[in-house]
Amino acid sequence: MKKVVAFLLVVILLLGLAGCGNTADTQTEDTGDTQSSDTGSTSEEQVELVVFAAASMTETLNEIAELYKEVAPNVTLTFNFDSSGTLKTQIEEGADCDLFISAGQKQMDQLDISADASVNTDGLDFVDAATRLNLLENKVTLVVPQDNPAGIESFDDLAARLESGDVFMAMGNSDVPVGQYTQKILAYYGLDETTLANAGLITYGTNVKEVTTQVSEASVDCGVIYCTDAFSAGLTVIDSATAEMCGQVIYPAAVLKNSAHPDEAKAFLDYLSTEDAMAVFESVGFSPVA
């Protein structure tokens, strides 16, 4: 009888240990599933946005990029700053680009199939026209080196001195928006650019930053650049061109059709119109387009 009781006690004990083992295994599996689910729900896809922007936006966009980290921490902004003409050519040749911000309408139009065919002569279709907007306005200014050695007083004075041949001016190339605006100013005063250049009165820069550097280094008597670049370089602005002289200086922006991340690119473009971003633009002389 004692042997039977002892046997039954052993069986009961073994069954109890087996039950505890199954419970522990079940709890371990549940915990593992929960951890896996939590990890998946908190992960966020990292995105690199490639932004092609006019050289005159270098300082402001780098500052805005720091602010945007708080808004979209999963987005890394990679900028390519250069003249709008150079950027347009790079896009046309197949460079990776999600968002294009030009310093002139012409370069954007040349990539936009919905633009006038007289401008988009090659029928290029890179711009998502539904996202295109006029982001900012800038001003074309006449700047001089420190202490203004040549004593230039205004655009009127510059025109007279170019005509008399006693001033040396820097301007952008003809494929650069700031150069195109300068050409309009010369035409406004009835001056022939080719004649002036052949006489050694004009030197050129491939983008607005090069023109700014020439003035900062006092290698020229004056230069025509944007007010934003004058502010960033600490140059003295002598005069500002009117709309009658060169038209409005509008910066259009658009997401490109071949963007790898069109939604994120549109979100960043939307952010550039917010109060926080616009405050950075306005601090150097940009203004919203009226």
C-alpha positions in Angstrom: 0.0 0.0 0.0 2.8 2.4 0.9 4.4 1.7 -2.5 1.3 2.6 -4.4 0.9 5.9 -2.5 4.5 6.8 -3.2 4.1 6.0 -6.9 1.0 8.2 -7.1 2.8 11.1 -5.4 5.7 10.9 -7.9 3.3 10.9 -10.9 1.5 14.0 -9.5 4.8 15.8 -8.9 6.0 15.1 -12.5 2.7 16.3 -14.0 3.0 19.6 -12.0 6.5 20.3 -13.2 5.5 19.7 -16.8 2.7 22.2 -16.5 5.0 24.9 -15.2 7.4 24.3 -18.0 4.7 24.8 -20.6 3.5 28.0 -19.0 7.0 29.4 -19.0 7.5 28.5 -22.6 4.2 30.2 -23.5 5.2 33.4 -21.6 8.6 33.5 -23.4 7.0 33.2 -26.8 4.4 35.9 -26.0 7.1 38.3 -24.8 9.2 37.7 -27.9 6.2 38.4 -30.2 5.4 41.6 -28.3 9.0 42.9 -28.5 9.1 42.2 -32.2 5.8 44.0 -32.8 6.9 47.0 -30.8 10.2 47.3 -32.7 8.4 47.2 -36.0 5.9 49.9 -35.0 8.5 52.4 -33.9 10.9 52.1 -36.8 10.7 54.9 -39.5 12.1 54.8 -43.0 15.1 57.0 -43.4 14.9 59.2 -46.6 17.5 61.2 -48.4 16.1 64.2 -50.3 18.3 65.7 -53.0 17.6 69.4 -53.4 19.1 71.5 -56.3 19.0 75.2 -55.3 20.3 78.5 -56.6 23.6 79.4 -55.1 22.1 82.5 -53.5 20.1 80.2 -51.2 23.1 78.5 -49.6 23.1 80.1 -46.2 19.3 80.2 -45.7 18.7 76.6 -46.8 21.5 75.3 -44.6 19.9 77.1 -41.6 16.4 75.8 -42.5 17.8 72.3 -42.8 18.6 72.4 -39.1 15.1 73.4 -38.3 13.6 70.7 -40.5 15.4 68.0 -38.4 12.9 68.6 -35.7 10.0 68.4 -38.1 11.1 65.3 -40.1 13.9 63.5 -38.2 13.9 60.7 -40.7 14.7 63.0 -43.6 18.3 63.9 -44.6 18.6 66.9 -46.9 21.4 66.9 -49.4 21.9 70.2 -51.2 23.5 71.0 -54.5 24.1 74.7 -54.8 25.1 76.3 -58.1 23.8 78.7 -60.8 20.3 77.8 -62.0 21.6 77.3 -65.5 24.1 74.7 -64.3 21.5 72.9 -62.2 19.1 72.8 -65.0 21.7 71.2 -67.3 22.6 68.6 -64.6 18.9 67.7 -64.2 18.5 67.4 -68.0 21.5 65.1 -68.1 19.9 62.8 -65.6 21.3 63.8 -62.2 19.4 62.6 -59.2 17.2 65.4 -57.9 14.0 65.5 -55.9 13.3 69.2 -55.6 14.5 72.1 -57.8 14.6 75.8 -56.7 15.6 78.2 -59.4 16.6 81.8 -59.2 14.7 82.5 -62.4 11.6 81.4 -64.2 13.5 80.6 -67.4 15.5 77.7 -66.1 12.3 76.2 -64.5 10.3 76.7 -67.7 13.0 75.0 -69.7 12.3 71.8 -67.7 8.5 72.2 -67.6 6.4 70.7 -70.5 3.5 72.9 -69.5 5.6 76.1 -70.1 5.5 78.0 -73.3 7.2 76.1 -76.2 9.2 79.3 -77.1 11.1 78.8 -73.7 11.0 75.0 -73.4 12.3 74.6 -76.9 13.4 71.0 -76.4 10.1 69.8 -75.0 11.7 68.7 -71.7 9.3 67.1 -69.2 11.0 67.0 -65.7 8.8 69.2 -63.6 5.7 68.1 -61.7 3.6 71.1 -62.6 1.1 70.4 -59.9 3.7 71.1 -57.2 5.2 74.2 -58.9 5.0 77.5 -57.0 6.6 80.9 -56.8 8.4 80.6 -53.5 10.4 83.8 -53.0 11.2 87.2 -54.4 14.7 88.7 -54.3 16.2 92.1 -55.3 19.0 92.9 -57.7 21.5 95.3 -56.1 24.6 97.2 -57.0 27.4 96.5 -54.5 30.9 97.9 -53.9 34.0 96.8 -52.0 34.7 98.2 -48.5 35.0 102.0 -48.5 33.8 102.1 -52.1 37.2 103.1 -53.6 35.7 104.1 -57.0 33.1 106.3 -55.3 30.1 104.8 -57.3 26.8 106.3 -56.2 24.0 104.5 -58.0 23.0 102.6 -61.1 22.6 105.9 -62.9 26.2 106.7 -62.0 27.4 103.3 -63.0 25.8 103.6 -66.4 27.4 106.9 -67.0 30.8 105.7 -66.0 30.6 102.5 -68.1 29.8 104.8 -71.0 32.9 106.9 -70.3 35.0 103.8 -69.7 36.4 104.5 -66.2 34.9 101.7 -64.1 35.4 97.9 -63.8 32.2 95.9 -63.1 31.5 92.2 -62.3 28.4 90.4 -63.5 27.0 86.9 -64.0 27.3 85.0 -67.2 24.4 85.1 -69.6 23.2 81.6 -68.5 22.9 82.7 -64.9 19.7 84.5 -63.7 21.6 87.3 -62.0 23.6 87.8 -65.3 20.3 87.9 -67.2 18.9 90.5 -64.9 22.1 92.5 -65.3 21.8 92.4 -69.1 18.3 93.8 -68.8 19.7 96.7 -66.7 22.4 97.4 -69.3 19.7 97.4 -72.0 17.6 99.7 -69.9 20.4 102.3 -70.0 21.0 101.7 -73.7 24.5 100.1 -73.1 25.9 97.4 -75.4 27.3 94.6 -73.2 29.6 93.2 -75.9 31.2 96.6 -76.6 31.8 97.1 -72.8 33.2 93.6 -72.4 35.6 94.0 -75.3 36.7 97.3 -73.8 37.7 95.4 -70.6 35.1 97.1 -68.5 33.2 93.9 -67.5 34.3 90.6 -66.0 32.1 87.6 -65.4 31.2 85.0 -62.8 29.7 81.6 -63.4 27.3 82.1 -60.5 26.3 84.9 -58.1 28.8 83.7 -55.4 31.7 84.2 -57.8 30.5 87.8 -58.5 30.2 88.4 -54.8 33.7 87.1 -54.2 35.2 89.4 -56.8 33.6 92.4 -55.1 34.5 91.3 -51.6 38.2 90.9 -52.7 38.1 94.4 -54.3 39.2 92.9 -57.7 36.5 95.0 -59.3 35.0 98.4 -58.6 31.5 97.1 -58.3 29.2 94.1 -59.0 25.6 93.3 -59.6 24.3 90.6 -57.2 21.2 89.8 -55.1 20.5 91.7 -51.9 20.6 88.4 -50.0 24.2 87.7 -51.1 25.2 91.2 -50.3 23.8 90.7 -46.8 25.6 87.3 -46.3 28.9 88.8 -47.5 28.6 92.0 -45.6 28.8 94.2 -48.7 27.6 97.7 -49.0 24.5 98.1 -51.2 24.7 101.3 -53.2 21.4 100.9 -55.2 18.6 98.5 -55.9 17.2 97.8 -59.4 13.5 98.5 -60.0 11.1 96.2 -61.6 11.1 98.6 -64.6 14.8 98.0 -65.0 15.0 94.2 -64.8 11.6 92.8 -63.9 10.7 90.9 -60.7 13.2 88.5 -59.3 11.1 85.4 -58.6 12.4 82.0 -57.3 10.1 79.2 -58.5 10.3 75.7 -56.9 8.9 72.3 -57.9 9.2 68.6 -57.2 10.6 66.7 -60.2 8.7 63.9 -61.9 11.6 61.5 -61.5 11.9 62.1 -57.7 12.6 59.0 -55.7 10.6 60.4 -52.8 7.9 62.7 -54.2 5.8 62.8 -51.0 8.7 63.8 -48.8 9.9 66.3 -51.4 6.4 67.9 -51.5 6.3 68.0 -47.7 9.7 69.9 -47.5 8.5 72.3 -50.2 5.4 73.0 -48.2 7.6 73.6 -45.1 9.6 76.3 -47.0 6.4 78.4 -47.1 5.8 78.1 -43.3 6.3 81.0 -40.9 9.5 79.4 -39.4 11.2 78.9 -42.8 10.0 82.3 -44.2 11.5 84.1 -41.1 14.9 82.7 -42.1 14.5 83.8 -45.7 13.3 87.3 -44.7 16.2 87.8 -42.3 18.6 88.0 -45.3 16.4 90.0 -47.6 14.1 87.5 -49.4 10.4 88.2 -49.3 7.3 86.1 -50.0 5.9 86.6 -53.5 3.0 89.1 -53.3 
